[in-house]
Amino acid sequence: MDIDGFRTELETRLTIAKEYIIQELSSINDEEKLDLLGKFNEKFKELIKRISIEEGN
């Protein structure tokens, strides 16, 4: 996969995750929001690694 394909795949997966987070944030307090954002950050890092491994880069 070239860099444009990688970017497209990453953007698609992050958009899905973002929509989930937006739904969750509407019903939780500030501490829980920070926890959820931390989890999103970790998933983002894992996603980049996984896509890179899947594509053999």
C-alpha positions as CSV (number, residue, x, y, z in Angstrom):
1,M,0.0,0.0,0.0
2,D,1.3,3.4,-0.8
3,I,1.2,6.4,1.5
4,D,-2.1,7.6,0.0
5,G,-3.7,4.3,0.5
6,F,-2.4,4.1,4.1
7,R,-3.7,7.6,4.8
8,T,-7.1,6.7,3.4
9,E,-7.4,3.6,5.5
10,L,-6.3,5.4,8.6
11,E,-8.8,8.2,8.0
12,T,-11.6,5.8,7.5
13,R,-10.9,3.8,10.7
14,L,-10.4,7.0,12.7
15,T,-13.6,8.5,11.5
16,I,-15.5,5.4,12.7
17,A,-13.7,5.6,16.1
18,K,-14.4,9.4,16.3
19,E,-18.1,8.9,15.8
20,Y,-18.2,6.3,18.6
21,I,-16.4,8.7,20.9
22,I,-18.7,11.6,20.1
23,Q,-21.7,9.5,21.0
24,E,-20.0,8.4,24.3
25,L,-18.9,11.9,25.3
26,S,-22.4,13.3,25.4
27,S,-23.3,11.2,28.5
28,I,-20.2,11.2,30.7
29,N,-18.3,13.5,33.1
30,D,-15.0,15.2,32.6
31,E,-12.8,12.5,34.3
32,E,-14.4,9.8,32.2
33,K,-13.9,11.9,29.1
34,L,-10.2,12.1,29.8
35,D,-10.1,8.4,30.2
36,L,-11.9,7.8,27.0
37,L,-9.7,10.2,25.1
38,G,-6.6,8.4,26.4
39,K,-8.0,5.1,25.2
40,F,-8.6,6.7,21.8
41,N,-5.0,7.9,21.7
42,E,-3.8,4.3,22.4
43,K,-6.1,2.9,19.8
44,F,-4.8,5.4,17.3
45,K,-1.2,4.4,18.0
46,E,-2.1,0.7,17.7
47,L,-4.0,1.3,14.5
48,I,-1.0,2.9,12.8
49,K,1.2,0.0,13.8
50,R,-1.3,-2.6,12.7
51,I,-1.9,-1.1,9.3
52,S,1.8,-0.8,8.8
53,I,2.3,-4.4,9.7
54,E,-0.6,-5.5,7.5
55,E,1.0,-3.7,4.6
56,G,4.5,-5.0,5.3
57,N,6.1,-1.7,6.0
